[in-house]
């Protein structure tokens, strides 16, 4: 998984994890100055298309 770290403080950091990646601490990555990603950027997490498709599947 490649990690994108925005450089502009107004940029959003958007993650679309799937499966067990929902457990990853996305705000935790640090920059070269030791600042956490969440300290400088708004972090958004949204379900992947595959996850959304599962919510549309009939339940048994």
HTML snippet that shows the backbone in 3Dmol.js (N, CA, C, O; Angstrom):
<script src="https://3Dmol.org/build/3Dmol-min.js"></script>
<div id="view" style="width:600px;height:400px;position:relative"></div>
<script>
const pdb = `
ATOM      1  N   UNK A   1       0.844  -1.174   0.000  1.00  0.00           N
ATOM      2  CA  UNK A   1       0.000   0.000   0.000  1.00  0.00           C
ATOM      3  C   UNK A   1       0.888   1.235   0.000  1.00  0.00           C
ATOM      4  O   UNK A   1       1.752   1.377   0.865  1.00  0.00           O
ATOM      5  N   UNK A   2       0.688   2.115  -0.945  1.00  0.00           N
ATOM      6  CA  UNK A   2       1.438   3.367  -1.004  1.00  0.00           C
ATOM      7  C   UNK A   2       0.776   4.380  -0.086  1.00  0.00           C
ATOM      8  O   UNK A   2      -0.450   4.431   0.016  1.00  0.00           O
ATOM      9  N   UNK A   3       1.585   5.177   0.575  1.00  0.00           N
ATOM     10  CA  UNK A   3       1.060   6.191   1.470  1.00  0.00           C
ATOM     11  C   UNK A   3       1.284   7.545   0.843  1.00  0.00           C
ATOM     12  O   UNK A   3       2.409   7.905   0.497  1.00  0.00           O
ATOM     13  N   UNK A   4       0.213   8.288   0.699  1.00  0.00           N
ATOM     14  CA  UNK A   4       0.285   9.644   0.165  1.00  0.00           C
ATOM     15  C   UNK A   4       0.193  10.605   1.327  1.00  0.00           C
ATOM     16  O   UNK A   4      -0.752  10.541   2.113  1.00  0.00           O
ATOM     17  N   UNK A   5       1.142  11.475   1.444  1.00  0.00           N
ATOM     18  CA  UNK A   5       1.106  12.489   2.496  1.00  0.00           C
ATOM     19  C   UNK A   5       0.943  13.849   1.829  1.00  0.00           C
ATOM     20  O   UNK A   5       1.846  14.314   1.133  1.00  0.00           O
ATOM     21  N   UNK A   6      -0.213  14.492   2.042  1.00  0.00           N
ATOM     22  CA  UNK A   6      -0.431  15.797   1.424  1.00  0.00           C
ATOM     23  C   UNK A   6       0.594  16.816   1.924  1.00  0.00           C
ATOM     24  O   UNK A   6       1.028  16.754   3.075  1.00  0.00           O
ATOM     25  N   UNK A   7       0.967  17.732   1.077  1.00  0.00           N
ATOM     26  CA  UNK A   7       1.938  18.756   1.456  1.00  0.00           C
ATOM     27  C   UNK A   7       1.272  20.075   1.818  1.00  0.00           C
ATOM     28  O   UNK A   7       1.813  20.830   2.626  1.00  0.00           O
ATOM     29  N   UNK A   8       0.116  20.369   1.244  1.00  0.00           N
ATOM     30  CA  UNK A   8      -0.618  21.591   1.549  1.00  0.00           C
ATOM     31  C   UNK A   8      -1.475  21.330   2.785  1.00  0.00           C
ATOM     32  O   UNK A   8      -2.198  20.335   2.834  1.00  0.00           O
ATOM     33  N   UNK A   9      -1.404  22.208   3.778  1.00  0.00           N
ATOM     34  CA  UNK A   9      -2.147  22.004   5.021  1.00  0.00           C
ATOM     35  C   UNK A   9      -3.660  22.054   4.836  1.00  0.00           C
ATOM     36  O   UNK A   9      -4.400  21.609   5.714  1.00  0.00           O
ATOM     37  N   UNK A  10      -4.126  22.580   3.727  1.00  0.00           N
ATOM     38  CA  UNK A  10      -5.560  22.632   3.477  1.00  0.00           C
ATOM     39  C   UNK A  10      -6.059  21.377   2.755  1.00  0.00           C
ATOM     40  O   UNK A  10      -7.267  21.190   2.612  1.00  0.00           O
ATOM     41  N   UNK A  11      -5.151  20.524   2.302  1.00  0.00           N
ATOM     42  CA  UNK A  11      -5.536  19.289   1.616  1.00  0.00           C
ATOM     43  C   UNK A  11      -6.137  18.294   2.605  1.00  0.00           C
ATOM     44  O   UNK A  11      -5.739  18.224   3.768  1.00  0.00           O
ATOM     45  N   UNK A  12      -7.096  17.535   2.113  1.00  0.00           N
ATOM     46  CA  UNK A  12      -7.674  16.449   2.897  1.00  0.00           C
ATOM     47  C   UNK A  12      -6.873  15.180   2.654  1.00  0.00           C
ATOM     48  O   UNK A  12      -6.319  14.983   1.573  1.00  0.00           O
ATOM     49  N   UNK A  13      -6.815  14.331   3.651  1.00  0.00           N
ATOM     50  CA  UNK A  13      -6.226  13.004   3.481  1.00  0.00           C
ATOM     51  C   UNK A  13      -7.401  12.030   3.495  1.00  0.00           C
ATOM     52  O   UNK A  13      -8.041  11.844   4.530  1.00  0.00           O
ATOM     53  N   UNK A  14      -7.686  11.412   2.355  1.00  0.00           N
ATOM     54  CA  UNK A  14      -8.841  10.524   2.219  1.00  0.00           C
ATOM     55  C   UNK A  14      -8.344   9.098   2.025  1.00  0.00           C
ATOM     56  O   UNK A  14      -7.521   8.830   1.149  1.00  0.00           O
ATOM     57  N   UNK A  15      -8.849   8.192   2.843  1.00  0.00           N
ATOM     58  CA  UNK A  15      -8.477   6.779   2.770  1.00  0.00           C
ATOM     59  C   UNK A  15      -9.723   5.966   2.459  1.00  0.00           C
ATOM     60  O   UNK A  15     -10.791   6.212   3.019  1.00  0.00           O
ATOM     61  N   UNK A  16      -9.579   4.992   1.559  1.00  0.00           N
ATOM     62  CA  UNK A  16     -10.657   4.078   1.198  1.00  0.00           C
ATOM     63  C   UNK A  16     -10.196   2.654   1.493  1.00  0.00           C
ATOM     64  O   UNK A  16      -9.916   1.884   0.573  1.00  0.00           O
ATOM     65  N   UNK A  17     -10.117   2.307   2.766  1.00  0.00           N
ATOM     66  CA  UNK A  17      -9.612   0.977   3.113  1.00  0.00           C
ATOM     67  C   UNK A  17     -10.622  -0.113   2.813  1.00  0.00           C
ATOM     68  O   UNK A  17     -11.822   0.134   2.703  1.00  0.00           O
ATOM     69  N   UNK A  18     -10.108  -1.315   2.686  1.00  0.00           N
ATOM     70  CA  UNK A  18     -10.950  -2.483   2.442  1.00  0.00           C
ATOM     71  C   UNK A  18     -10.494  -3.588   3.383  1.00  0.00           C
ATOM     72  O   UNK A  18      -9.303  -3.737   3.659  1.00  0.00           O
ATOM     73  N   UNK A  19     -11.450  -4.351   3.864  1.00  0.00           N
ATOM     74  CA  UNK A  19     -11.173  -5.509   4.703  1.00  0.00           C
ATOM     75  C   UNK A  19     -10.465  -5.095   5.993  1.00  0.00           C
ATOM     76  O   UNK A  19     -10.912  -4.168   6.668  1.00  0.00           O
ATOM     77  N   UNK A  20      -9.386  -5.757   6.338  1.00  0.00           N
ATOM     78  CA  UNK A  20      -8.707  -5.502   7.609  1.00  0.00           C
ATOM     79  C   UNK A  20      -8.007  -4.146   7.650  1.00  0.00           C
ATOM     80  O   UNK A  20      -7.581  -3.713   8.721  1.00  0.00           O
ATOM     81  N   UNK A  21      -7.879  -3.469   6.512  1.00  0.00           N
ATOM     82  CA  UNK A  21      -7.249  -2.143   6.531  1.00  0.00           C
ATOM     83  C   UNK A  21      -8.091  -1.115   7.285  1.00  0.00           C
ATOM     84  O   UNK A  21      -7.596  -0.042   7.630  1.00  0.00           O
ATOM     85  N   UNK A  22      -9.379  -1.441   7.546  1.00  0.00           N
ATOM     86  CA  UNK A  22     -10.192  -0.552   8.368  1.00  0.00           C
ATOM     87  C   UNK A  22      -9.614  -0.430   9.776  1.00  0.00           C
ATOM     88  O   UNK A  22      -9.927   0.521  10.491  1.00  0.00           O
ATOM     89  N   UNK A  23      -8.785  -1.371  10.176  1.00  0.00           N
ATOM     90  CA  UNK A  23      -8.189  -1.346  11.504  1.00  0.00           C
ATOM     91  C   UNK A  23      -6.889  -0.546  11.551  1.00  0.00           C
ATOM     92  O   UNK A  23      -6.346  -0.314  12.631  1.00  0.00           O
ATOM     93  N   UNK A  24      -6.391  -0.128  10.402  1.00  0.00           N
ATOM     94  CA  UNK A  24      -5.130   0.622  10.350  1.00  0.00           C
ATOM     95  C   UNK A  24      -5.304   2.007  10.961  1.00  0.00           C
ATOM     96  O   UNK A  24      -6.329   2.653  10.743  1.00  0.00           O
ATOM     97  N   UNK A  25      -4.323   2.467  11.718  1.00  0.00           N
ATOM     98  CA  UNK A  25      -4.400   3.798  12.329  1.00  0.00           C
ATOM     99  C   UNK A  25      -3.953   4.887  11.340  1.00  0.00           C
ATOM    100  O   UNK A  25      -2.822   5.369  11.412  1.00  0.00           O
ATOM    101  N   UNK A  26      -4.837   5.265  10.429  1.00  0.00           N
ATOM    102  CA  UNK A  26      -4.462   6.211   9.380  1.00  0.00           C
ATOM    103  C   UNK A  26      -3.987   7.571   9.897  1.00  0.00           C
ATOM    104  O   UNK A  26      -3.160   8.190   9.227  1.00  0.00           O
ATOM    105  N   UNK A  27      -4.450   8.073  11.033  1.00  0.00           N
ATOM    106  CA  UNK A  27      -3.924   9.345  11.529  1.00  0.00           C
ATOM    107  C   UNK A  27      -2.508   9.249  12.093  1.00  0.00           C
ATOM    108  O   UNK A  27      -1.881  10.279  12.344  1.00  0.00           O
ATOM    109  N   UNK A  28      -1.993   8.044  12.297  1.00  0.00           N
ATOM    110  CA  UNK A  28      -0.731   7.843  13.000  1.00  0.00           C
ATOM    111  C   UNK A  28       0.551   8.147  12.214  1.00  0.00           C
ATOM    112  O   UNK A  28       1.565   8.441  12.847  1.00  0.00           O
ATOM    113  N   UNK A  29       0.571   8.096  10.853  1.00  0.00           N
ATOM    114  CA  UNK A  29       1.842   8.364  10.173  1.00  0.00           C
ATOM    115  C   UNK A  29       2.407   9.736  10.541  1.00  0.00           C
ATOM    116  O   UNK A  29       1.675  10.707  10.732  1.00  0.00           O
ATOM    117  N   UNK A  30       3.732   9.777  10.631  1.00  0.00           N
ATOM    118  CA  UNK A  30       4.405  11.022  11.001  1.00  0.00           C
ATOM    119  C   UNK A  30       5.215  11.544   9.822  1.00  0.00           C
ATOM    120  O   UNK A  30       5.671  10.776   8.974  1.00  0.00           O
ATOM    121  N   UNK A  31       5.387  12.858   9.783  1.00  0.00           N
ATOM    122  CA  UNK A  31       6.221  13.459   8.754  1.00  0.00           C
ATOM    123  C   UNK A  31       7.662  13.550   9.252  1.00  0.00           C
ATOM    124  O   UNK A  31       7.978  13.060  10.337  1.00  0.00           O
ATOM    125  N   UNK A  32       8.528  14.170   8.469  1.00  0.00           N
ATOM    126  CA  UNK A  32       9.948  14.257   8.815  1.00  0.00           C
ATOM    127  C   UNK A  32      10.184  15.063  10.093  1.00  0.00           C
ATOM    128  O   UNK A  32      11.215  14.902  10.746  1.00  0.00           O
ATOM    129  N   UNK A  33       9.231  15.932  10.454  1.00  0.00           N
ATOM    130  CA  UNK A  33       9.366  16.747  11.667  1.00  0.00           C
ATOM    131  C   UNK A  33       8.812  16.059  12.902  1.00  0.00           C
ATOM    132  O   UNK A  33       8.887  16.611  14.000  1.00  0.00           O
ATOM    133  N   UNK A  34       8.256  14.861  12.744  1.00  0.00           N
ATOM    134  CA  UNK A  34       7.683  14.137  13.867  1.00  0.00           C
ATOM    135  C   UNK A  34       6.250  14.526  14.176  1.00  0.00           C
ATOM    136  O   UNK A  34       5.732  14.185  15.240  1.00  0.00           O
ATOM    137  N   UNK A  35       5.595  15.242  13.255  1.00  0.00           N
ATOM    138  CA  UNK A  35       4.195  15.625  13.444  1.00  0.00           C
ATOM    139  C   UNK A  35       3.294  14.549  12.855  1.00  0.00           C
ATOM    140  O   UNK A  35       3.566  14.015  11.779  1.00  0.00           O
ATOM    141  N   UNK A  36       2.221  14.237  13.569  1.00  0.00           N
ATOM    142  CA  UNK A  36       1.260  13.256  13.072  1.00  0.00           C
ATOM    143  C   UNK A  36       0.445  13.850  11.932  1.00  0.00           C
ATOM    144  O   UNK A  36       0.195  15.054  11.895  1.00  0.00           O
ATOM    145  N   UNK A  37       0.038  12.998  11.011  1.00  0.00           N
ATOM    146  CA  UNK A  37      -0.753  13.416   9.863  1.00  0.00           C
ATOM    147  C   UNK A  37      -2.009  14.157  10.300  1.00  0.00           C
ATOM    148  O   UNK A  37      -2.398  15.145   9.676  1.00  0.00           O
ATOM    149  N   UNK A  38      -2.638  13.689  11.356  1.00  0.00           N
ATOM    150  CA  UNK A  38      -3.889  14.282  11.815  1.00  0.00           C
ATOM    151  C   UNK A  38      -3.692  15.683  12.405  1.00  0.00           C
ATOM    152  O   UNK A  38      -4.651  16.448  12.503  1.00  0.00           O
ATOM    153  N   UNK A  39      -2.483  16.019  12.792  1.00  0.00           N
ATOM    154  CA  UNK A  39      -2.215  17.344  13.351  1.00  0.00           C
ATOM    155  C   UNK A  39      -2.272  18.436  12.292  1.00  0.00           C
ATOM    156  O   UNK A  39      -2.497  19.603  12.614  1.00  0.00           O
ATOM    157  N   UNK A  40      -2.068  18.066  11.031  1.00  0.00           N
ATOM    158  CA  UNK A  40      -1.986  19.070   9.976  1.00  0.00           C
ATOM    159  C   UNK A  40      -3.058  18.934   8.902  1.00  0.00           C
ATOM    160  O   UNK A  40      -3.239  19.841   8.089  1.00  0.00           O
ATOM    161  N   UNK A  41      -3.768  17.815   8.892  1.00  0.00           N
ATOM    162  CA  UNK A  41      -4.732  17.572   7.819  1.00  0.00           C
ATOM    163  C   UNK A  41      -6.017  16.966   8.365  1.00  0.00           C
ATOM    164  O   UNK A  41      -6.012  16.254   9.369  1.00  0.00           O
ATOM    165  N   UNK A  42      -7.101  17.258   7.690  1.00  0.00           N
ATOM    166  CA  UNK A  42      -8.362  16.600   7.992  1.00  0.00           C
ATOM    167  C   UNK A  42      -8.314  15.209   7.365  1.00  0.00           C
ATOM    168  O   UNK A  42      -7.982  15.065   6.189  1.00  0.00           O
ATOM    169  N   UNK A  43      -8.641  14.198   8.144  1.00  0.00           N
ATOM    170  CA  UNK A  43      -8.578  12.820   7.657  1.00  0.00           C
ATOM    171  C   UNK A  43      -9.992  12.286   7.492  1.00  0.00           C
ATOM    172  O   UNK A  43     -10.810  12.361   8.409  1.00  0.00           O
ATOM    173  N   UNK A  44     -10.264  11.753   6.329  1.00  0.00           N
ATOM    174  CA  UNK A  44     -11.553  11.153   6.025  1.00  0.00           C
ATOM    175  C   UNK A  44     -11.340   9.691   5.665  1.00  0.00           C
ATOM    176  O   UNK A  44     -10.390   9.342   4.964  1.00  0.00           O
ATOM    177  N   UNK A  45     -12.228   8.848   6.150  1.00  0.00           N
ATOM    178  CA  UNK A  45     -12.206   7.430   5.805  1.00  0.00           C
ATOM    179  C   UNK A  45     -13.573   7.078   5.251  1.00  0.00           C
ATOM    180  O   UNK A  45     -14.598   7.393   5.856  1.00  0.00           O
ATOM    181  N   UNK A  46     -13.583   6.429   4.108  1.00  0.00           N
ATOM    182  CA  UNK A  46     -14.834   6.034   3.466  1.00  0.00           C
ATOM    183  C   UNK A  46     -14.715   4.583   3.021  1.00  0.00           C
ATOM    184  O   UNK A  46     -13.612   4.098   2.769  1.00  0.00           O
ATOM    185  N   UNK A  47     -15.848   3.887   2.925  1.00  0.00           N
ATOM    186  CA  UNK A  47     -15.790   2.489   2.482  1.00  0.00           C
ATOM    187  C   UNK A  47     -15.439   2.385   0.999  1.00  0.00           C
ATOM    188  O   UNK A  47     -15.761   3.269   0.205  1.00  0.00           O
ATOM    189  N   UNK A  48     -14.786   1.306   0.650  1.00  0.00           N
ATOM    190  CA  UNK A  48     -14.456   1.053  -0.753  1.00  0.00           C
ATOM    191  C   UNK A  48     -15.724   0.661  -1.515  1.00  0.00           C
ATOM    192  O   UNK A  48     -16.750   0.361  -0.905  1.00  0.00           O
ATOM    193  N   UNK A  49     -15.654   0.666  -2.817  1.00  0.00           N
ATOM    194  CA  UNK A  49     -16.785   0.262  -3.653  1.00  0.00           C
ATOM    195  C   UNK A  49     -17.159  -1.188  -3.357  1.00  0.00           C
ATOM    196  O   UNK A  49     -18.343  -1.524  -3.323  1.00  0.00           O
ATOM    197  N   UNK A  50     -16.170  -2.044  -3.143  1.00  0.00           N
ATOM    198  CA  UNK A  50     -16.442  -3.448  -2.843  1.00  0.00           C
ATOM    199  C   UNK A  50     -17.202  -3.585  -1.519  1.00  0.00           C
ATOM    200  O   UNK A  50     -18.102  -4.418  -1.407  1.00  0.00           O
ATOM    201  N   UNK A  51     -16.852  -2.789  -0.538  1.00  0.00           N
ATOM    202  CA  UNK A  51     -17.549  -2.821   0.744  1.00  0.00           C
ATOM    203  C   UNK A  51     -18.980  -2.333   0.588  1.00  0.00           C
ATOM    204  O   UNK A  51     -19.902  -2.922   1.152  1.00  0.00           O
ATOM    205  N   UNK A  52     -19.171  -1.274  -0.162  1.00  0.00           N
ATOM    206  CA  UNK A  52     -20.525  -0.774  -0.403  1.00  0.00           C
ATOM    207  C   UNK A  52     -21.371  -1.816  -1.128  1.00  0.00           C
ATOM    208  O   UNK A  52     -22.565  -1.945  -0.858  1.00  0.00           O
ATOM    209  N   UNK A  53     -20.761  -2.552  -2.042  1.00  0.00           N
ATOM    210  CA  UNK A  53     -21.495  -3.594  -2.772  1.00  0.00           C
ATOM    211  C   UNK A  53     -22.004  -4.667  -1.811  1.00  0.00           C
ATOM    212  O   UNK A  53     -23.096  -5.201  -2.004  1.00  0.00           O
ATOM    213  N   UNK A  54     -21.229  -4.984  -0.783  1.00  0.00           N
ATOM    214  CA  UNK A  54     -21.652  -5.983   0.200  1.00  0.00           C
ATOM    215  C   UNK A  54     -22.886  -5.531   0.963  1.00  0.00           C
ATOM    216  O   UNK A  54     -23.706  -6.361   1.357  1.00  0.00           O
ATOM    217  N   UNK A  55     -23.030  -4.240   1.175  1.00  0.00           N
ATOM    218  CA  UNK A  55     -24.195  -3.737   1.904  1.00  0.00           C
ATOM    219  C   UNK A  55     -25.466  -3.850   1.073  1.00  0.00           C
ATOM    220  O   UNK A  55     -26.569  -3.814   1.617  1.00  0.00           O
ATOM    221  N   UNK A  56     -25.317  -3.985  -0.242  1.00  0.00           N
ATOM    222  CA  UNK A  56     -26.461  -4.129  -1.137  1.00  0.00           C
ATOM    223  C   UNK A  56     -26.842  -5.591  -1.375  1.00  0.00           C
ATOM    224  O   UNK A  56     -27.882  -5.880  -1.968  1.00  0.00           O
ATOM    225  N   UNK A  57     -26.002  -6.500  -0.913  1.00  0.00           N
ATOM    226  CA  UNK A  57     -26.275  -7.934  -1.104  1.00  0.00           C
ATOM    227  C   UNK A  57     -27.396  -8.383  -0.178  1.00  0.00           C
ATOM    228  O   UNK A  57     -27.493  -7.913   0.956  1.00  0.00           O
ATOM    229  N   UNK A  58     -28.254  -9.301  -0.660  1.00  0.00           N
ATOM    230  CA  UNK A  58     -29.316  -9.820   0.212  1.00  0.00           C
ATOM    231  C   UNK A  58     -28.724 -10.602   1.392  1.00  0.00           C
ATOM    232  O   UNK A  58     -27.765 -11.357   1.231  1.00  0.00           O
ATOM    233  N   UNK A  59     -29.293 -10.413   2.542  1.00  0.00           N
ATOM    234  CA  UNK A  59     -28.845 -11.123   3.752  1.00  0.00           C
ATOM    235  C   UNK A  59     -29.583 -12.451   3.847  1.00  0.00           C
ATOM    236  O   UNK A  59     -30.783 -12.506   3.578  1.00  0.00           O
ATOM    237  N   UNK A  60     -28.903 -13.500   4.216  1.00  0.00           N
ATOM    238  CA  UNK A  60     -29.509 -14.832   4.363  1.00  0.00           C
ATOM    239  C   UNK A  60     -30.096 -15.001   5.741  1.00  0.00           C
ATOM    240  O   UNK A  60     -30.650 -16.056   6.052  1.00  0.00           O
TER     241      UNK A  60
END
`;
const viewer = $3Dmol.createViewer("view");
viewer.addModel(pdb, "pdb");
viewer.setStyle({}, {cartoon: {color: "spectrum"}});
viewer.zoomTo();
viewer.render();
</script>
